[in-house]
Amino acid sequence: SWTSIEGNLPDMPIRWALFNPNNASQACIATELGVWSTDLINGSSTVWGASNTGLANVRVNMLQVRQSDKLIIAATHGRGLFYSGVFAATAANFNVASQIIYSQRELLFSNTSFNSSSFVWDFNDGTTSTLASPLKKFINPGTYNVSLSVNGGVSTKVKTITVLPKKGTPYSPLFGGNFETNPGDFASLTINGTDWQRGNSIIFGKNGTNSGLNAWVTGLTGNYLDNSESYLFGPNFNFSTPGIYNFSFYTKYTVENGYDGLMVEYSIDTGKVWIALGNSVQTNWYNFANTSVGAAFPVNQAFFSGSVVNYTKSNFDVSFLAGNANVAFRFVFKSDGSVNAAGVAIDDVEITSPVNVLPLRFINFAATKQEKNAKLIWKTSNELNINYFVIERSWNGIDFTDIGTVNAQSTNGNVYSFVDPLTNFSTLPSNTTFYRIKAIDFNNSFKSTNIEQIKWNDSKSDFTLYPNPFSTYFEINTRLNILKVALINYSGQIVYAVNKLESNKVLLPPFIASGTYILRLQTENGFLYEKVIKK
């Protein structure tokens, strides 16, 4: 026997019906006017309603459900396929434009969860969000396991986001381009097939390295797969300084000639848009001009193809990118659907650039006592592209060591401070401590302050100095036996020295330039220091 369940349905063709796999009293149907559904099959009292949010009132020919997750697909008449998770269990999921990004780039986390009403994002950097689809900016480079939990933890999805650093130029292999130091400067992303791997392959055609122990290789073992598409991302560079820039790397490869190969792309917007670096064959660059629609790369896009069995340097003049604060490069490997070979290896990435002169100005710098600590305060202006400050300390005014860092604010002008805790004066190597601040920009260029000193024993009985400031001489009055006198500039260089004073007067040679110096007296009891000024 059969019972009508048309209920309130309009008089229109019905082409398919589908029960809710989890609840047989619910169903959806394919109609001339899209998809309709009911929450309760109840004979002639069944109430149907249009379920066409995101789907036009268009003829639907078929409905299918995927058993693994109960996702429904609706096939329309000439208007494409649509999906719904109405029958699916609660499942957290999200999409991002790329899982490899650069620091300071704002990234949209698009929520694509099924049947979810509440959201908790953990970005693995100490920050969270309860928005459905938040925007997030990662400040520091590194690897972050970002998680989305929905409906109070009923379902959780985790994806890894790699944030690559910003680097200065020049960028030599020793800075990280040799793939030995700073391994976090590079990261790989595979769309399909064989991925880039860091190491040393023994497969002929991509074996070995140009230097050191590591190269980046399209699969360390065996041949690459058909239909591969994989990317190797490098750091984000600062090309703000005008001048000549050159990008280079060493490579060897054995790939299907004319079909598979390697290409380089660049971006000037922190990786949002990528553009081919060159599109023609030229010396020391691409060796194949693609004119085939069957190749892995687009028609008229040149690339590296064929076989080069020894590491060879490839370089490209990228001076046209000068003036951009964000310049990134990535290596693109692609293969077609048939015939494969060993693959590609690259090593020793390098960028040469003009010398960068920091526009930063140190307005003032002072070192003062604060109980048993040394407090350093400095003020800056024109803080363009400054990355951080290094605090340096010395016990003799010559040999300085790093004792800490302070992140830069990179605005027009700021005041910074740093406290050096020197708690036990009896164990200090010297009665005088010297400090200076070094500003480091994103190009690894630096500028230092003058040297400031703190005397932990304020007694004036050790020695007196007159005159100060001085012109051609100064006199030293002390009861101590002076073994040597040295005049030290603020770069830590001894510009003048004299052994064992015959009198208390020190005559200075005329080549001593005007400026501020450290006077160091070596006595039988150790070293004494004084800040002096040459007029």
Secondary structure as UniProt FT lines:
FT   TURN            7..8
FT   STRAND          14..20
FT   TURN            21..22
FT   STRAND          23..31
FT   TURN            32..33
FT   STRAND          34..38
FT   HELIX           43..45
FT   STRAND          49..50
FT   TURN            53..54
FT   STRAND          60..66
FT   TURN            67..70
FT   STRAND          71..76
FT   STRAND          81..84
FT   TURN            86..87
FT   STRAND          94..95
FT   STRAND          100..102
FT   TURN            103..104
FT   STRAND          106..108
FT   STRAND          110..111
FT   STRAND          119..122
FT   STRAND          128..129
FT   STRAND          135..137
FT   STRAND          142..150
FT   TURN            151..154
FT   STRAND          155..164
FT   STRAND          166..167
FT   HELIX           173..175
FT   TURN            176..178
FT   HELIX           183..185
FT   STRAND          187..192
FT   STRAND          196..199
FT   TURN            204..205
FT   STRAND          215..218
FT   TURN            226..227
FT   STRAND          229..237
FT   STRAND          246..254
FT   TURN            257..259
FT   STRAND          261..267
FT   TURN            270..271
FT   STRAND          275..276
FT   TURN            283..284
FT   TURN            293..294
FT   TURN            299..300
FT   STRAND          303..304
FT   STRAND          307..317
FT   HELIX           319..321
FT   TURN            322..323
FT   STRAND          327..334
FT   STRAND          343..352
FT   STRAND          361..370
FT   TURN            371..372
FT   STRAND          373..381
FT   TURN            384..385
FT   STRAND          386..394
FT   STRAND          400..407
FT   STRAND          415..421
FT   HELIX           425..427
FT   STRAND          432..441
FT   TURN            442..443
FT   STRAND          446..448
FT   STRAND          452..455
FT   STRAND          463..466
FT   STRAND          473..478
FT   STRAND          482..488
FT   TURN            490..491
FT   STRAND          494..499
FT   STRAND          505..507
FT   TURN            510..511
FT   STRAND          515..523
FT   TURN            524..525
FT   STRAND          526..534
//
